[in-house]
């Protein structure tokens, strides 16, 4: 299957030194959530960005779901994130 970016290339872009926020940890600030839905060959992924006072965006949460995860489960996860990060500006 053709893809724009390989999974290996994407995986190498993940910064292992970042300290991610655990699911269910309440925080204040400005947040954006990105969603990439996969199913059979590509993983579904949810990422949360936070904007600091100096305008710098940081990846603070990343969740990769197992293949074949039901979309309803991912939507439930997103609902939980929106409840946790009260000021979600957008889900993309």
C-alpha positions in Angstrom: 0.0 0.0 0.0 1.3 3.4 -0.9 1.7 6.0 1.9 2.9 9.5 2.1 5.2 8.9 5.1 6.4 5.5 6.3 5.6 4.4 9.8 9.3 4.1 10.5 9.9 7.7 9.5 7.1 8.9 11.7 8.3 6.8 14.6 11.8 8.3 14.4 10.3 11.8 14.8 9.0 11.0 18.3 11.0 12.7 21.0 11.6 10.2 23.8 12.7 13.0 26.2 9.3 14.7 26.2 7.3 14.3 29.4 3.8 13.3 28.4 0.7 14.0 30.4 -1.1 10.8 31.5 -4.7 10.3 30.4 -7.0 11.7 33.1 -4.5 14.3 34.4 -6.4 17.6 34.6 -4.6 20.7 33.2 -5.4 24.3 32.4 -4.2 26.2 29.3 -4.8 26.1 25.6 -4.9 22.8 23.9 -5.4 21.3 20.4 -6.1 17.7 19.6 -5.0 16.0 16.4 -6.6 12.7 15.3 -5.5 10.3 12.6 -7.9 7.4 12.1 -6.6 4.1 10.9 -8.0 0.6 11.1 -6.5 -2.4 9.3 -3.0 -1.3 8.2 -2.4 2.1 9.8 -2.7 2.8 13.5 -5.2 5.4 14.9 -3.3 8.1 16.8 -4.4 10.9 19.0 -2.0 13.8 19.9 -2.5 16.8 22.2 -0.6 20.0 21.8 -0.3 22.7 24.5 0.6 26.3 23.8 2.9 28.0 26.3 2.7 31.7 27.2 5.7 32.4 24.8 3.7 30.8 21.9 5.7 27.6 21.7 3.6 24.5 21.0 4.5 21.3 22.8 3.3 17.7 22.3 2.1 16.8 25.8 0.1 13.6 25.1 0.3 10.9 22.5 -1.8 7.7 22.2 -1.4 5.1 19.5 -4.3 2.6 19.4 -3.8 -1.1 18.4 -4.9 -2.0 14.9 -8.6 -2.9 14.6 -9.6 -0.6 17.5 -13.2 0.4 17.1 -13.8 4.0 16.2 -16.3 4.2 19.0 -13.5 3.5 21.5 -11.4 6.3 20.0 -14.3 8.7 20.2 -14.8 7.8 23.8 -11.1 8.4 24.4 -11.4 11.9 22.8 -14.4 12.7 25.0 -12.3 11.8 28.0 -9.5 14.1 26.8 -11.9 17.0 26.2 -13.2 16.5 29.8 -9.6 16.5 31.1 -8.3 19.4 29.0 -11.2 21.8 29.6 -10.0 24.4 27.0 -9.6 22.4 23.8 -9.6 24.9 21.0 -10.0 22.4 18.2 -9.9 18.8 17.3 -8.3 18.3 13.9 
